[in-house]
Structures are given as C-alpha cells and as structure tokens.
C-alpha cells in the first residue's frame, strides 16, 4: 500500500506542478463569466434539494415573480437545513420556521389533504412560497430591491421594511438576506460557465502536503491528532489555509458555491460522493479535485491521504467554492 502510494506520488508530481500553473492561469484570465441566478433561473442544481422535496420546491418556487425555486430552496435551507422537525427557541416550527401566529394566518393546505400542518413539509413549503408572495405585495412600494425587501419582511416583518424604507438595520435580518442571496447560487443550476476559484491553487498545495498521512475520523489536523484528517476535515483545512472557512460536514460543504458539471471541473473544486445520487444531504465523502480525473482525499480508517480517481459509480457532483458562499453556510458538526 505504501509503495503504491509512493509510485502514485512520483507519477503525479509533474502533473500537480502543471495543475497549479493551470489554476493560477485560469484565475488570471477569468473575466466576467456568466453565472447569474435569480428571476428566470428556475432550474435547481442536481441533488441540491432533497429528492422528496424537489418537485414541491420547483412547483411553488415559480408562484410569483419575487421568488424562484433556487431562492425558495436557499430560504428553506437557511431556515431549517431541510429539517421538518426544526423548532427554534422563539417557537418557530417546521421546515419553513413559521411561528404559530403567522402559521394560523398564512398556512395553506399544500397537499390537499384537508389539514394545514406546520410540521408537514408539503404544507409548509407551499405556505412559505405563498407567504413570500404576499410579503412581496405588502412591501412593493418600499425602496430597494423587491426580493431583498421580501426576504427581510419574512425575517423581521413587513412593518419593519415599510418603516425603514427597505431592509431594516437589524444585523440578523441583513445577514439573513445576504446569506440567502449567496445560497441561491448554490441551489440554482448554473447558467453558462462558473467562475474559477481564486483560492484553488493554495488549497491544492495544502492538500498535497498532507499526502501519506493516516486517516482519522473526526480529524482536523491538530497537533493532538498528529496532524491527521478525515475527508471533510481535510477540505475544510485546505480552504482555511487560503482564508475561506467551510462548514465541518461534507453535505454542508456542497452548498459553498455553484456546481460545475463533470466536464467543467477545475482544480480546486470539491468533489462529492454518495450512495443516494438524488440527495445532497446523503453525501458521505468529499475530496479536492486536482485535474486529470483525480482528486486528493482522506478515504477511510486504515488508509492514508492519497490521489484517487473521481469517476466512480458513487460520484455525486462538485462545488466551486466561493468565499461569500462559504460565509453564508451554517457551521456543521462531524458526521
């Protein structure tokens, strides 16, 4: 095993030098690439929405011009992380985090079973979309971006948006709007090419330095852990080295930016693997792409950080990490 790894290192040493030059060159020539989302960009990225909720998000995300499926998905992820049993200290409930009074006034029977149930995603997701559209109408005369004002009203109430003539000066609300803006890019199917990461070369360089280290579940590379990593610990540390803080868990790292297709991968992209290719919440492994169909990853207990092929039956997809996208994500825990 050790001999095989050494041979792989020899084979790829030259390739990585080229890869690093390629990354730097790609960043330098990157201009105004098209990756816009928002009104009209109603396609959802592969697996970004759990499969059981994808049809209802796609349908209700087109309810009015103020929203789209990617924006609705980002909002639900920000509210609950797709957890239909979520409950906040303020008694906000369910996947869309309605407080009881708001639910009583604005909940809808989305699945047509005769019951409006805040804990039922097939009622709560249509209710979130319906409420968004109502809020957009309530604040339509407020100055500023209508979608930003709608999101702010969802978080702080329509009265606050009207009073302050736009997004109110509450840090929680301002961050809510900003985060959903960024997360929308992760949930939308990319339109055109996706901007290359400016941090890619440094992240790859860090990962390359870890080659041959033994895997450790929960490993963050600390001195107490002898500098060892698990898969998402390695990718998190690689991007922290270049100033980008990712969440700890692989399935949250998937939402740190837009999702290039397999034939559009660039060095530095994160690549993900799952036994359920329809659901990003089921992702169980991540590596960092280095080019030529290979990644660096920390595979499993008893193995070492290595080069490995990307093209396997459990390949899920990829994320091109952005600093703003990473900042919008919740901090995860070891999974």
Secondary structure, 3 states (H helix, E strand, C coil): CHHHHHHHHHHHHHHHHHHHHHHHHHHHHCCCCCCCCCCCCCCECCCCCCHHHHHHHHHHCCCCCCCCHHHHHHHHHHHHCCCCCCECCCCCECCCCECHHHHHHHCCCCCCCCCCCCCCHHHHHHHHHHHHHHHHHHCCCCCCCHHHHHHHHHHHCHHHHHHHCCCCCCHHHHHHHHHHHHHHHHHECCCCCCCCCCCHHHHHHHHHHCCCCECCCCCECCHHHCCCECHHHHHHHHHHCCCCCCCCCHHHHCCCCCCCCHHHCCCCCEEEEECCCCCHHHEEEEEEEEECCEEEECCCCCCECEEEECCCCCEEEEECCCHHHHHCCCCCCCC
